Structure formats: structure tokens, C-alpha cells
Amino acid sequence: MTLGTEQNPLRVAIVGAGPSGFYASEALIRSDLNVEIDLIERLPAPYGLVRSGVAPDHPKLKQAIKVYDKIASENAELNYIGNVTVGKDITVDELRESHHAVIFTCGAETDRRLGIPGEDLLGSYTATEFVAWYNGHPDYRDRKFDLSHETAVIIGQGNVAADVSRILSKTVDELKETDISQHALDTLAESKIKNVYVIGRRGPAQAKFTSKELKEFGELSDSDPIVDPAELALNQASEAELAEKSNAGSKKIYDLFVGYSERDPTSKSRKCYFQFLRSPVELQGNDRLEKVVIERNQLSGDAFKQSARGTGDMYELETGILFRSIGYRGVEMPGVPFHESWGVFPNADGRITENDIVVPQMYTAGWIKRGPSGIIGTNRACAVGTVNALIEDVSKLDTAESKSGREKIYSLLDSRNVQYINYQQWKTIDQVEIERGEAKGKPREKITSIDEMLSLIS
Ligand code: NAP
């Protein structure tokens, strides 16, 4: 029987209710096919990194949630199943039995590693855990970050490094009306950090910030951006990179650094130092981080292909807290092929592959498909591409009517006593968060305990 009709709807399970999960749902709903989508999320709360990754002081970026809410609220084809871990509460094989296709949009949940001695010393953290902590992610709410030191070091010069450095550089007054979690605000209120070093392994022409994010450092109420003019000297290849029209973004970044290097000192109590051509080679300390050994680098290679090489020139920087912000990385899921060195699900245009052969029924979109890069909107085109591939394949999918979709999922979850939640129940939790936030002049106070969320709807 033809698939995608009223009699035999295309039943798709989507794993991960972040931006890519919603964009894939939207693309399926907009297709000419009759679809039934089960959007499965590990946490009770949907929206992935828009909720637990986007910085609390960037509320505009969170507007994307309105779009996702509309998709979930206005389309009966979309069924949200929250608080279900695929691979634990239900297996990938079970989803393949119950649905015609499965799309994995589970993002990149962990960080790349530096691979240097001392990386796991107490006081050395990943940016992801700090970001998830201040954003009230239930898995990270109990983390402790000791901000009693004067110096913090951030390794990496992408937008996540910008978020972490900015949160450490802002005053409580600058954060208290955001949706930052109360536990984070309380810890930041006691922070003794005065110097934040943001360290890039390559030069100022290769920093990966976007200009809007870097510009904010010049506008903070009690922190100054510091750039040593001597560090802005460019080699020939970097000059060629900045002269390239298509690289205007990097030129803007470089110009901002130049502006910062020309500023007169102010009496602001915090300083955020942007430093280049340096790599940490070892983290040292007895029981906990005390200093980082840094090697100066030089660039080698042609324009746009320059890499950093150590010069052997080392120095030490005393610090009690360091954040590695060198990129996210996907994690394995039982039953899904995994590309170990890239940290993604191997795929061809969104069709999951194993040893270069397409695995029937299995698709992927977002960071777990293409790696951790791009802004939220990048995931829309990515998800549309995957859904187009799925639609092309429809005639090849198993058309068995016995694929009962959510009916099968619910019976499996019930038999295992898994407490799942639907979108209406999420909206109840959402409303409580908003009300708790209103009382404090914040857009919301996130509930950080899964048990508490579930108790609100039981
Ligand atoms: P990113 O933009 O890829 O930046 C990673 C940084 O880590 C780069 O500076 C990179 O340097 C450095 N790095 C990588 N490996 C390293 C190593 N072994 N040693 C030292 N440094 C190393 O990643 P991200 O900051 O995690 O951001 C991920 C994506 O989310 C990006 O597309 C970003 O723009 C986006 N995002 C956007 C926003 C926003 O729009 N406000 C906020 C947060 C994140 P090299 O260049 O030398 O590799």
C-alpha cells in the first residue's frame, strides 16, 4: 500500500527535540505526504541548545522557541514524547520496527578534548558543562564552579568561548533579569574573577567569533577588553585572508581587536584579555589546577589553510579555573553507526551509512549529521535536505501497515514504567517557569529538577 496517504501515513520517529528536530518535523509536515511524527526527547523540556545552550543574555536568539512552539501546537501530525531516552527506555531497533523511518537530531552533547596532561584536574572544565549549568540543564545543575580565583582562562576563540567569557565578565546587575538559573546567579554574585584570558591557538585573523558577539565586550559595565597591539601583527597569508571579500566577517573581527588595542585604560574592575598564537601544553597543580603552561605558536601554511605550530617558547600563567571551549562533539548511541574521529553519525546527504552503505530507514540532521558549526538557522536547511532525501526514498521504505508508530512506543514505555510527557504537559511546566520568573523580573526561572517537573504534571 502506498506510503504517505491517509490510509497509510508515513510514520517517522525523530530523536531529539532541538532546533533540527523541529525543523525536520516542519519539513515533513509541509511535504505533500500524510505524516505522523513522534518527536522524542530525553529531557521533559524541548528545544535543545536553544534552551540550554544559548546564553541567557541573548534573548533574541531564543525567539526561535516561538517558531518551534507554533509547529508543535498547531500541527496534529506532530506528537511530542518527552523524558524518554532512546537507547535506554526504548531501543533504536524498536523505533525501526514501529516507524517507517527514524531521523536522529540528537546534536553534539559533549566537548572535544585538548589531549594534554592535567586536562582533568579539578578546576579545568569544559565550556559545555559551564554553559549547561548556568542555563539550568538538569544534568548539570549540581556542578560546582569555584570562582574564588582572580584569573580565569578560556581556551578557544569561538562564540561559545565568547559566551563563557562574557558571563564571567558581566556583573550580576547585567544578568539578573535574564533567564540565567538562580544557582548560577548566586555563584556569580560571589565571583572574585578579575582577569579573563581568552586564548586562541591561531592569530587575530582566524578568531571564530562573530562581530556582534565580540563587540559586546566593548560595552560591558565593569569589564574592559584588552588586546596588546603587538599581537595584531599579521603575516602575509593572514593579510591575504583579510583582503578577501568573502572573508569580511574576519576583517570586522580584526578591526574590533584593533579598536580594543587602541582604547585607553578605564577604572573598570575586570579585564578580558584576548590573546593569540598560544596553546596550553599542560595544566599543573597538586590537588587542583594552579597554573597552565602555555606555548607560543606561529602560523604556517597558505592563506585559509594556516595551522598553528608550537615554537618551543613556553611560559606559565597562574589560574585556578580554566574552560576548554574548543568545539562540541557528538556522542554514540547504541544501534547507530558512529564516526569516532569526527564525532558524527556517518551519512550521505542525511542518509545514515555504515561502511559507506546506506542503512535503510535511518536519517540524521543537525550537528550530529554535519558536526558542531553554524547558527541556529543553519539547521533548518540541513533538516530540509535530510527530509528531502527521506521523501525521495519513500517508495523504497518498508510500507508495512503493521508499523503502528506511537501506539507501539507507548505500549513499550508503559510496560517499562517510563513516565513520558506530551506537549500539553510541557506547556504546564513552561507556564510555572514563566510565573516563577515573573516574580523576580526574569523571563522565566527554569525548573532544573526532572522530578520536580514531573511532579507538576502528575
Ligand atoms: P567554534 O566556532 O568551532 O570555535 C572553536 C574554537 O576552538 C576555535 O577558536 C578553534 O580554533 C579552537 N580550537 C579547536 N581545537 C583546538 C585545540 N586543540 N586547541 C586550541 N584551540 C582549539 O566552536 P564553538 O565556539 O563551540 O561554537 C560552535 C558553533 O555554535 C559555532 O558555529 C558558533 O558560531 C555557534 N554559536 C553561535 C552563537 C551565537 O550566534 N551567539 C553562540 C554560541 C555558539 P581553530 O580555528 O584554530 O580551529
Boltz pocket constraint, residues with backbone or C-beta under 6 A from the ligand:
constraints:
  - pocket:
      binder: B
      contacts: [[A, 53], [A, 58], [A, 113], [A, 114], [A, 155], [A, 156], [A, 157], [A, 158], [A, 159], [A, 160], [A, 161], [A, 163], [A, 199], [A, 200], [A, 201], [A, 202], [A, 206], [A, 207], [A, 208], [A, 213], [A, 278], [A, 279], [A, 325], [A, 326], [A, 327], [A, 328], [A, 372], [A, 373], [A, 374], [A, 375]]
      max_distance: 6.0
